[in-house]
């Protein structure tokens, strides 16, 4: 008897429309299903075409494959004559004004047609006259035109380089700290939104026209840049051909998307007030030249940059590439789709073949010959590309192998050459320090003061160097044997900002002496104190004593004025600048503060954490903390110079804290982090009533409480909040730290009276939370209990009194009856 075999048919679904792959019987709904499929395919085709058209735009890939910035050379449209080879000889000091005009830091550069390129000293003096936070004023035009004249040609810019390195900064730091960045060379980067052609007023620098470029910052800031340049580079000029061809035309143009990106290097001039849709706003103004351009897919800018690049490299220009037609796009997309399909099918076939091979055998082994071949090929690739298996050589070791950089300072001392320094050294050696020598010393000290500490440290000579040449950096480290202060000529005081210099005779540990002329030191400096720093040699060789001129020298007193000053000096703070900081009282934070402010933040943080057992600074820091004087805001307002650099204690109540970023690496190292915190707080004035006079003659009265500003490297745990940039929190605290100075800032209360708020600035190192731990700190519960008991007693007494009265009345009635 044959067994019955039952066949089961498996229906394989279609992955496209979920139908099976077998022929189906005819149904009535087949025409409708066909039309639906056709409609879906048409929609899919339209979607694919739209995606392909968008994919053909080069700007889509800019975020993944950004273009590189293309350096540009400015081609001026106005006539610029070349400088004469012969320069004017220095004057013979016939008059003081001739010396100031012709030999302050550099020689005058004169053009053939009478147009003159300003010096950096003249630019600084004109920028100091600019009105900040206002619209354009007549006092702003000389500084604007002088800065444009410095940037109108590459020769003028190279002849007058900036005193300090170019700063990478954004819009927000310039708006918050304008005094710090005023006149300094910064780099502005952003997308070009609007171009305005402006006719310049009559000026002595020969500036006829300039361009206002409004930039959208790339750091996400909502405030725009205003960049002013004397000429537009290739690529940007093609956006406004009508305005470029007509030198007398004035107008504006809004740049179409995609917006090109430009990098501008120039000096920060002021904060300009302008009218926007949200009302009156402020924007930073940077005057300079365009350094680099990136098209970001803009066809006009991209074509101009490519044509300039092709001409510069000697490649003949070719026909402009035409955009691909729709048919070509479809063909290319089809070929790409077919290639991808073939690749997927090949990979699937290979994967299935490997799976079948694994099912047929239990173990898969790699032959020894293949393993050796793989290792040999890897070693060959590494040798071909120069890749070492392990590399522990640091950058500093590589620099040591290559040798240290040159120790000469002649390239950063604009206006001073070898011959000029030698003449100054001969005068100082022979003792003929007349007016001419004093002027030269003051100018050289001014130049050295403008150099950053990082620049001087890079040129610092090796410890084993025994002799130096004129113009080389000279290491200064020794004790003072004699000193005297000399006055700077009055005609140079206004330009240099120096009223006196100091002449020193310093002896190092080996007993070698050197004669030094440097910037003024504090009045507390005495013979026997130690000085350190870097100066420039004006009389070198093996002769003794060596002669040098220095800018700012670090002062290490033998007997400090206080324990606070001693701790600051040991922790690397340049206390020789503290008297200079006192003169900035009731002013905003400025560039002069940066040399002390950031290093004091890091020193205060360390001083609050140093244990007593830490030698040698632990006992000194412990004694300083133990002798901290408790002060009030009134004490700091009355005698700010008395508490400068002292470790004090104050009770305040916090209002709000803000995290502030530190952008410069050197300053971040001094702070110990890339940020610090600013805490707005309120202190108790007691019974004192404070009256503040404003510029317009009004008087603002403040009593009970007064604002106090705290700065710290790290927030205490009871104030901190994770991943927060700002926080409003009210908490009573006790703070210990170094008092810095009185500083001013804008507040709503003082702005309503056309004035600025000033407050004590304390750099905190230790925090104590004064929040009461008891739930009833002033005994409210006991007061309530006593009050309730008194009320109950009064009620009982009233009831007893009433009962006694009724009883007496009842007895009286019974007696009458």
C-alpha positions in Angstrom: 0.0 0.0 0.0 1.6 3.2 -1.1 1.8 6.0 1.5 0.3 9.3 0.6 2.7 12.2 0.1 1.3 15.7 0.8 3.1 18.5 -1.1 3.3 21.9 0.6 3.8 24.9 -1.6 5.7 27.8 -0.1 4.8 31.3 -1.3 7.8 33.6 -1.4 6.8 37.3 -0.9 8.0 40.0 -3.2 10.1 42.6 -1.4 8.8 45.4 -3.6 5.0 45.4 -3.0 4.7 42.4 -0.6 2.9 40.3 -3.3 4.1 36.7 -4.0 6.2 36.0 -7.0 3.7 33.4 -8.4 1.2 34.1 -11.1 -2.1 35.1 -9.7 -5.5 34.6 -11.0 -7.2 37.4 -12.8 -9.2 39.7 -10.5 -11.4 42.6 -11.1 -9.2 45.1 -9.3 -6.1 44.6 -11.6 -6.5 47.8 -13.7 -6.7 49.9 -10.6 -3.7 48.2 -9.1 -1.7 48.9 -12.3 -2.5 52.6 -12.2 -1.5 52.8 -8.6 1.9 51.2 -9.4 2.4 53.6 -12.3 1.6 56.6 -10.1 3.9 55.4 -7.4 6.7 54.9 -9.9 6.2 58.4 -11.3 6.4 59.9 -7.8 9.6 58.0 -7.1 11.1 59.1 -10.4 10.3 62.8 -9.6 11.8 62.4 -6.1 14.9 60.9 -7.6 15.3 63.7 -10.1 14.9 66.3 -7.4 17.5 64.6 -5.3 19.9 64.4 -8.2 19.4 68.1 -9.1 20.2 69.1 -5.5 23.2 66.7 -5.4 24.6 68.4 -8.4 25.0 71.7 -6.5 28.6 72.1 -5.2 27.5 74.0 -2.1 25.8 70.8 -0.7 29.2 69.2 -0.1 30.9 72.3 1.3 30.1 71.2 4.9 31.8 67.8 4.3 34.6 68.9 2.0 35.2 72.6 2.8 37.3 74.6 0.5 40.7 75.9 1.7 41.2 79.6 2.2 43.0 81.1 -0.8 45.5 83.8 0.1 44.9 86.9 -2.0 46.9 89.9 -3.1 45.1 93.3 -3.1 45.1 95.0 -6.5 44.4 98.6 -5.9 42.3 100.6 -8.3 43.7 103.9 -7.2 47.1 105.1 -8.2 49.9 104.1 -5.8 53.4 105.2 -6.4 56.3 103.1 -5.2 58.4 104.3 -2.3 61.7 106.0 -3.0 64.8 104.0 -2.3 66.5 106.7 -0.3 65.0 107.4 3.1 65.2 110.7 5.0 68.3 110.9 7.2 67.6 111.2 10.9 67.5 114.8 12.2 70.3 116.3 14.4 67.8 117.0 17.2 67.4 120.6 16.1 64.0 120.7 17.6 62.0 118.4 19.9 59.0 118.2 17.5 61.2 117.1 14.6 62.6 114.3 16.8 59.1 113.2 17.8 57.8 113.3 14.2 60.8 111.7 12.4 62.5 109.3 14.8 59.8 107.9 17.2 60.4 104.2 16.8 60.8 104.3 13.0 61.6 106.5 10.0 58.9 108.3 8.1 58.1 106.8 4.8 57.2 109.4 2.1 55.6 108.8 -1.2 56.5 110.7 -4.4 53.2 112.6 -4.6 53.3 113.8 -1.0 51.2 111.0 0.5 52.8 109.6 3.7 52.5 106.2 5.3 51.9 106.7 9.1 54.0 105.0 11.7 52.6 102.6 14.4 53.2 105.3 17.0 51.1 107.8 15.2 48.4 105.2 14.6 48.3 104.4 18.4 48.1 108.1 19.3 45.2 108.6 16.8 43.3 105.5 17.9 43.5 106.7 21.5 41.3 109.7 20.4 38.5 107.6 19.0 35.1 107.8 20.8 34.0 104.3 21.7 30.3 103.1 21.6 29.1 106.0 19.4 28.3 106.6 15.7 31.1 107.8 13.5 32.5 111.1 14.8 34.9 113.6 13.3 37.5 112.6 15.8 37.4 109.0 14.4 38.4 109.9 10.9 42.1 110.5 11.4 42.5 107.1 13.1 40.4 105.4 10.4 42.3 106.9 7.5 45.7 106.4 9.1 44.9 102.7 9.6 43.7 102.3 6.1 46.9 103.9 4.8 48.9 101.2 6.7 47.0 98.4 5.0 46.6 99.8 1.5 49.7 98.0 0.2 51.8 95.0 1.2 54.9 97.1 1.3 53.4 99.5 3.9 52.2 96.6 6.0 55.6 94.9 5.9 57.4 98.1 6.8 55.3 98.7 9.9 54.4 95.3 11.3 52.3 95.1 14.5 54.0 95.3 17.9 52.4 92.0 19.1 51.2 88.8 17.4 47.9 88.7 15.7 45.1 87.7 18.1 42.5 85.1 17.2 39.3 86.4 18.7 35.5 86.7 18.2 32.9 89.4 18.4 32.0 88.9 22.0 35.4 89.7 23.6 35.7 92.9 21.6 32.2 94.0 22.7 32.8 93.1 26.4 36.5 94.3 26.8 37.0 97.1 24.2 39.8 98.7 26.2 41.8 95.5 26.2 41.8 95.1 22.4 41.8 98.7 21.4 44.5 99.3 18.7 45.6 95.7 18.7 45.9 93.6 15.6 43.1 90.9 15.4 41.9 88.4 12.8 38.2 88.6 11.8 36.7 85.7 10.0 33.1 85.5 8.7 30.8 85.3 5.7 30.5 88.4 3.6 26.9 89.6 3.7 27.0 93.2 2.5 29.5 95.5 0.7 29.3 99.3 0.9 31.5 101.8 -1.0 32.2 104.9 1.0 34.0 108.1 -0.1 36.6 109.2 2.4 36.9 112.7 3.8 39.9 114.9 3.0 43.0 113.5 4.8 46.8 113.6 4.7 47.2 109.9 4.0 45.8 110.0 0.4 42.7 107.8 1.1 40.0 108.6 -1.4 37.6 105.7 -0.9 37.2 102.6 1.3 34.9 99.6 1.6 32.6 98.6 4.5 32.2 94.8 4.6 29.6 93.4 7.0 30.5 89.9 8.0 28.4 87.1 9.6 30.7 85.5 12.3 31.4 81.8 12.0 31.3 81.3 15.8 27.5 81.4 15.9 27.3 84.9 17.3 24.3 87.0 16.4 26.3 90.3 16.3 27.9 91.1 12.9 31.5 92.2 12.2 32.1 95.6 10.5 35.4 95.3 8.6 36.8 98.3 6.7 39.4 97.7 4.0 41.0 100.1 1.5 40.7 97.8 -1.4 38.8 94.7 -2.4 40.7 91.6 -3.5 40.1 89.5 -6.6 37.0 87.4 -6.2 35.2 90.0 -4.1 35.8 92.8 -6.7 33.8 90.8 -9.2 30.7 91.0 -7.0 30.5 94.8 -7.4 31.9 95.5 -10.9 30.0 98.8 -11.2 31.2 100.3 -8.0 34.8 99.2 -8.6 35.0 100.7 -12.2 33.6 104.1 -11.0 35.9 105.5 -8.3 33.5 108.2 -7.4 30.4 106.0 -7.0 28.9 105.3 -3.6 26.5 102.4 -3.0 25.8 99.2 -1.3 25.2 95.6 -2.4 23.8 92.6 -0.5 25.7 89.4 -1.4 23.6 86.5 -2.8 23.8 83.1 -1.3 26.1 81.1 -1.0 28.0 83.7 0.9 31.9 83.7 0.6 34.1 83.6 3.6 36.9 86.2 4.1 39.7 86.6 6.7 40.7 90.1 7.5 43.7 91.2 9.6 43.6 94.6 11.1 43.4 96.8 14.2 40.3 97.0 16.4 39.2 100.6 16.3 36.0 101.0 18.3 32.5 99.7 19.0 30.2 101.4 16.5 26.6 102.2 17.3 24.1 101.5 14.5 20.4 101.1 14.0 19.0 97.6 13.5 15.6 96.0 13.4 15.9 95.3 17.1 16.9 98.9 17.9 20.3 100.5 18.6 23.1 97.8 18.6 26.9 97.8 18.9 29.3 96.1 16.5 33.1 95.9 16.6 35.0 97.8 13.9 38.2 96.2 12.5 40.2 98.2 9.9 42.7 96.2 7.9 43.2 94.2 4.7 41.7 91.0 3.3 44.2 88.1 3.8 42.3 85.1 2.4 39.0 84.3 0.6 36.9 81.1 0.3 34.1 81.0 -2.2 31.9 78.4 -0.4 30.3 77.6 -3.8 29.7 81.1 -4.9 30.1 81.0 -8.7 31.3 84.5 -9.2 33.9 84.4 -6.4 35.0 80.8 -7.3 35.5 81.7 -11.0 37.6 84.7 -10.2 39.8 82.8 -7.7 40.3 80.0 -10.2 41.3 82.5 -13.0 43.8 84.2 -10.7 45.2 80.9 -9.6 45.6 79.7 -13.2 47.3 83.0 -14.3 49.7 82.9 -11.3 50.7 79.3 -12.0 51.3 79.9 -15.8 48.4 77.6 -16.8 46.4 78.9 -19.8 42.8 79.6 -19.1 40.3 77.1 -20.3 36.7 77.4 -21.2 34.4 77.7 -18.3 32.8 74.4 -17.4 29.1 74.3 -18.3 26.6 72.8 -15.9 25.5 69.3 -16.7 22.2 68.9 -18.5 19.4 66.8 -17.0 20.0 64.0 -19.5 23.6 63.7 -18.5 22.7 63.7 -14.9 20.2 60.8 -15.5 22.8 58.8 -17.5 25.5 59.3 -14.8 23.1 58.4 -12.0 22.0 55.3 -13.9 25.6 54.2 -14.4 26.3 54.8 -10.7 23.2 52.8 -9.8 24.1 49.9 -12.0 27.7 49.9 -10.6 26.4 49.9 -7.1 23.9 47.0 -7.9 26.7 44.9 -9.5 28.9 45.6 -6.5 26.2 44.5 -4.0 25.4 41.4 -6.0 29.1 40.5 -6.2 29.5 41.0 -2.4 26.4 38.9 -1.8 27.7 36.1 -4.0 31.1 36.1 -2.2 29.3 36.1 1.2 27.1 33.1 0.3 30.2 31.2 -1.0 32.0 31.8 2.2 29.0 30.6 4.3 28.7 27.4 2.2 32.5 26.8 2.7 32.1 27.2 6.5 29.2 24.8 6.6 31.3 22.2 4.8 34.2 22.3 7.2 34.6 22.6 10.9 37.7 24.8 11.2 39.1 27.5 9.0 42.9 28.0 9.3 45.2 30.6 7.8 48.2 29.1 6.1 51.6 30.0 7.5 52.8 31.3 4.2 49.9 33.7 3.9 50.5 35.0 7.4 54.2 35.6 6.7 53.3 37.3 3.4 50.8 39.6 5.2 53.5 40.6 7.8 56.1 41.3 5.1 53.6 43.4 3.1 52.8 45.5 6.3 56.5 46.0 7.0 57.1 47.1 3.4 54.3 49.6 3.5 55.6 51.1 6.7 59.1 51.4 5.2 57.7 53.0 2.0 55.7 55.6 3.9 58.3 56.2 6.6 56.1 55.1 9.4 57.9 53.9 12.5 56.4 51.2 14.7 56.6 53.5 17.8 57.7 57.0 18.2 58.3 58.6 21.5 60.2 61.7 20.3 58.4 64.8 21.5 58.2 68.1 19.8 60.5 69.7 22.3 63.2 67.0 21.6 62.9 67.6 17.9 63.3 71.3 18.4 66.4 70.5 20.6 67.9 68.4 17.8 67.3 71.1 15.3 68.8 73.8 17.5 67.3 76.8 19.3 65.9 79.8 17.4 67.9 82.9 16.9 68.4 85.1 19.9 68.5 88.4 18.0 65.7 91.0 18.7 66.4 93.3 15.8 63.5 91.9 13.7 61.0 92.8 16.4 62.4 96.2 17.3 61.0 98.3 14.4 63.1 101.4 13.7 66.2 100.1 15.6 69.0 98.6 13.6 72.4 97.4 14.6 74.1 100.8 14.0 71.5 102.7 16.0 71.9 100.3 19.0 75.7 100.5 18.8 75.6 104.4 19.0 73.3 104.1 22.0 75.7 101.6 23.7 78.7 103.8 23.1 77.0 106.8 24.6 76.0 104.8 27.7 79.5 103.3 28.0 81.2 106.7 27.9 78.6 108.3 30.2 77.4 110.9 27.7 73.8 110.5 28.5 72.5 113.8 27.1 69.0 114.5 25.8 69.6 112.5 22.7 70.6 109.4 24.6 67.6 109.8 27.0 65.3 110.0 24.0 66.8 106.8 22.4 66.6 104.9 25.7 62.9 105.9 26.3 62.0 104.8 22.7 63.8 101.5 23.1 62.2 100.8 26.5 58.8 101.6 25.0 59.4 99.1 22.2 60.5 96.4 24.6 57.5 97.0 26.9 55.2 96.3 24.0 56.8 92.9 23.3 55.0 90.0 24.9 56.7 87.7 27.4 56.3 84.7 25.1 58.3 86.6 22.4 61.1 87.4 24.8 61.2 83.9 26.2 61.6 82.5 22.7 64.7 84.7 22.2 66.1 84.0 25.6 69.8 82.9 25.3 71.0 79.5 26.6 72.2 79.3 30.1 75.7 78.4 28.9 76.1 81.5 26.7 78.9 83.7 28.1 78.9 86.6 25.6 76.3 88.3 23.5 76.4 90.6 20.5 74.6 93.9 20.0 71.0 93.3 19.3 70.8 89.9 21.0 68.5 89.1 23.9 70.3 89.2 27.2 69.4 87.3 30.3 69.0 89.5 33.4 69.0 87.9 36.8 70.8 89.4 39.7 70.8 91.6 42.8 70.6 95.4 42.7 73.8 97.1 43.7 72.7 100.7 42.8 69.8 102.4 41.2 68.5 105.8 40.3 65.4 107.2 38.6 65.8 109.5 35.6 63.1 111.6 34.0 61.9 111.1 30.4 61.8 114.2 28.3 58.4 115.9 28.5 57.9 116.0 24.8 58.0 112.2 24.7 55.8 111.5 27.7 52.6 112.1 25.9 53.5 109.6 23.1 55.3 106.9 25.1 53.3 107.0 28.3 56.6 106.9 30.4 57.5 109.6 32.9 60.7 108.1 34.2 63.2 105.3 33.6 65.5 103.5 36.1 69.2 103.0 35.8 70.5 99.9 37.6 73.7 98.1 38.3 73.0 94.5 38.7 75.4 91.7 39.8 74.6 88.0 39.1 75.6 85.0 41.2 79.1 84.9 39.6 79.8 88.5 40.5 79.5 89.8 36.9 78.0 93.3 36.7 75.8 94.8 34.0 74.4 98.3 33.5 70.7 98.3 32.7 68.2 101.0 31.7 64.6 99.7 32.2 61.0 100.7 32.7 60.2 102.3 36.1 60.0 100.0 39.1 57.9 100.4 42.2 59.0 102.9 44.8 59.5 100.1 47.3 62.4 98.6 45.3 65.7 98.7 47.3 69.3 97.7 47.0 69.7 94.0 47.5 66.4 93.0 45.8 66.6 90.6 42.9 65.5 91.4 39.3 64.9 89.0 36.4 63.9 89.3 32.8 65.1 89.7 29.3 66.6 92.8 27.7 68.5 93.7 24.5 72.2 94.1 24.5 73.5 97.5 23.3 77.1 96.9 24.2 78.2 93.3 24.2 81.3 91.2 23.7 83.5 90.0 26.4 83.8 93.5 28.0 82.6 94.1 31.6 80.2 95.5 32.6 77.7 94.5 29.9 75.1 97.2 28.9 71.5 96.4 28.2 68.1 98.1 27.8 65.0 96.2 29.1 61.3 96.8 29.3 59.5 95.3 32.2 61.6 93.4 34.8 60.3 91.1 37.5 60.9 92.3 41.0 61.7 89.8 43.8 62.0 91.8 47.0 64.1 90.6 49.9 61.6 92.1 52.4 58.2 92.2 50.8 55.6 94.8 52.0 53.3 92.0 53.1 52.8 88.3 53.2 50.4 88.6 50.3 53.0 90.2 48.1 55.5 87.5 49.1 53.2 84.7 48.2 52.3 86.3 44.9 55.9 86.8 44.0 56.7 83.1 44.8 53.8 81.9 42.7 55.0 83.8 39.6 53.0 87.0 39.7 54.9 90.1 38.5 54.4 92.3 41.6 56.5 95.0 40.0 53.3 95.9 38.1 51.1 96.3 41.1 51.7 100.0 41.6 50.9 100.4 37.9 47.6 98.6 38.4 46.7 100.9 41.3 46.7 103.8 38.8 43.9 102.1 36.8 41.4 102.3 39.7 37.7 102.9 38.8 38.4 102.1 35.1 37.4 99.0 33.1 39.7 96.0 32.7 42.4 97.0 30.2 45.3 95.6 28.4 47.6 96.6 31.2 45.7 94.4 33.5 46.3 91.2 31.5 49.9 90.9 32.7 48.8 90.6 36.4 45.1 89.7 36.4 45.3 86.2 34.9 48.4 85.1 36.8 46.8 86.4 40.0 43.7 84.2 39.4 45.9 81.1 39.3 48.0 82.3 42.3 44.9 82.8 44.4 43.6 79.3 43.6 46.9 77.8 44.6 47.3 80.0 47.7 44.0 78.7 49.0 45.0 75.1 48.6 48.6 74.9 49.6 49.0 72.8 52.8 51.1 73.9 55.7 53.5 70.9 55.2 54.4 72.0 51.7 57.9 73.5 51.6 58.9 76.2 51.2 55.7 78.1 50.5 53.3 76.2 52.8 54.2 77.9 56.1 54.1 81.4 54.4 50.7 80.7 52.8 49.4 79.4 56.1 50.5 82.4 58.0 49.0 84.7 55.3 45.6 82.9 55.5 45.7 83.1 59.4 46.4 86.8 59.3 43.6 87.6 56.8 41.9 90.9 57.7 38.1 91.0 57.6 37.0 94.0 55.6 33.7 95.5 54.3 33.0 97.1 50.9 33.3 100.5 52.6 37.0 99.8 53.5 37.8 98.8 50.0 36.1 101.9 48.5 37.9 104.3 50.9 41.5 103.0 50.5 41.8 100.7 47.5 45.6 101.2 47.2 46.1 100.0 50.8 44.6 96.6 50.1 46.1 96.0 46.7 47.5 92.5 46.6 46.6 91.8 50.2 44.9 88.6 51.4 41.6 89.7 52.9 38.2 88.2 54.1 34.8 89.5 53.2 31.2 88.4 53.8 28.9 88.8 50.7 25.7 87.3 49.2 26.0 85.9 45.7 23.6 87.0 43.0 24.8 85.4 39.7 27.9 83.8 38.3 29.1 83.6 34.7 31.7 81.4 33.1 34.3 83.4 31.1 36.5 81.8 28.4 40.2 82.4 28.2 41.1 82.3 24.5 44.9 82.9 24.6 46.9 79.8 25.5 49.5 81.8 27.5 46.8 83.3 29.7 45.1 79.9 30.1 48.3 78.4 31.4 48.5 81.2 34.0 44.9 80.6 35.1 45.3 76.9 35.1 42.3 76.4 32.9 40.7 77.6 29.7 38.1 79.5 31.7 37.4 81.3 34.9 34.3 82.4 36.8 33.0 85.9 37.5 30.5 86.2 40.4 28.3 89.2 41.0 27.6 89.6 44.7 26.3 92.2 47.2 28.1 93.3 50.4 26.7 95.0 53.5 27.4 98.8 53.8 26.2 98.9 57.4 25.1 102.4 58.4 27.2 104.1 55.7 25.4 106.0 52.9 27.4 106.2 49.7 27.0 109.0 47.2 28.4 108.6 43.7 28.8 111.6 41.4 28.2 111.1 37.7 29.7 113.0 34.7 26.6 115.1 34.2 26.7 116.4 37.8 24.0 114.1 39.2 24.5 112.2 42.5 23.4 108.6 42.9 22.9 107.5 46.6 23.4 103.9 47.6 22.9 102.5 51.1 22.4 99.1 52.9 24.1 97.0 50.2 26.8 97.6 47.5 27.9 95.4 44.6 31.1 93.4 44.9 32.7 91.4 42.0 34.5 88.1 42.7 36.7 86.2 40.3 37.9 82.6 40.8 39.5 79.8 38.8 37.1 77.2 40.2 33.6 77.4 41.7 32.9 75.8 45.1 30.6 72.8 45.0 27.7 74.6 46.6 27.6 77.1 43.8 28.5 75.0 40.8 26.1 73.5 38.3 27.2 70.9 35.7 27.4 72.1 32.1 26.0 75.6 32.9 27.5 78.8 31.5 25.6 81.1 33.9 23.5 80.7 37.0 21.5 82.9 39.2 21.9 81.9 42.9 21.5 83.7 46.1 23.7 82.3 48.9 25.6 84.0 51.8 29.3 83.2 51.6 32.6 84.2 53.2 35.4 84.7 50.7 39.1 84.9 51.2 41.4 86.1 48.4 43.6 88.8 47.0 42.1 92.3 46.5 42.8 93.4 42.9 41.4 96.9 42.4 38.3 99.0 41.9 36.9 98.4 38.4 34.0 100.0 36.4 31.4 98.4 34.3 28.0 99.2 32.8 24.8 98.7 35.0 21.2 99.6 34.5 21.1 101.8 37.5 24.1 103.9 36.6 23.2 103.9 32.9 20.0 105.6 33.7 22.1 108.4 35.2 24.7 108.5 32.3 27.4 106.9 34.5 29.3 103.7 35.1 29.2 101.5 38.2 32.4 100.8 40.0 33.0 98.0 42.5 35.7 96.2 44.4 37.2 93.3 42.4 38.4 90.4 44.6 40.2 87.3 43.3 38.9 84.5 45.5 40.9 81.5 46.7 38.8 80.1 49.6 35.1 79.8 50.1 32.9 79.2 53.1 29.1 78.6 52.9 27.4 80.8 55.5 23.9 79.3 55.0 22.5 78.5 58.5 22.4 74.8 59.2 19.5 75.2 61.8 16.0 75.2 60.5 15.2 78.0 63.0 18.3 80.2 63.1 16.8 83.2 65.0 14.4 81.3 67.3 11.1 81.9 65.5 9.6 78.8 67.0 10.4 79.8 70.5 9.0 83.3 69.9 5.8 81.8 68.5 5.5 79.4 71.5 5.9 82.3 74.0 3.5 84.4 72.1 0.9 81.6 72.1 1.4 81.0 75.8 0.9 84.7 76.6 -2.3 84.7 74.6 -3.6 81.7 76.4 -2.6 83.1 79.8 -4.4 86.4 79.0 -7.6 84.5 78.0 -7.5 82.5 81.2 -6.9 85.6 83.3 -9.8 87.3 81.5 -12.1 84.4 82.3 -11.0 84.3 85.9 -11.6 88.0 86.2 -15.1 87.7 84.7 -16.0 84.8 87.0 -14.8 86.8 90.0 -16.9 89.8 89.0 -20.0 87.6 88.5 -19.6 86.0 91.8 -19.2 89.4 93.6 -22.3 90.6 91.8 -24.3 87.6 92.9 -23.2 88.0 96.6 -24.2 91.7 96.5 -27.7 90.9 95.2 -28.2 88.2 97.9 -27.2 90.8 100.6 -29.8 93.3 99.3 -32.5 90.8 99.4 
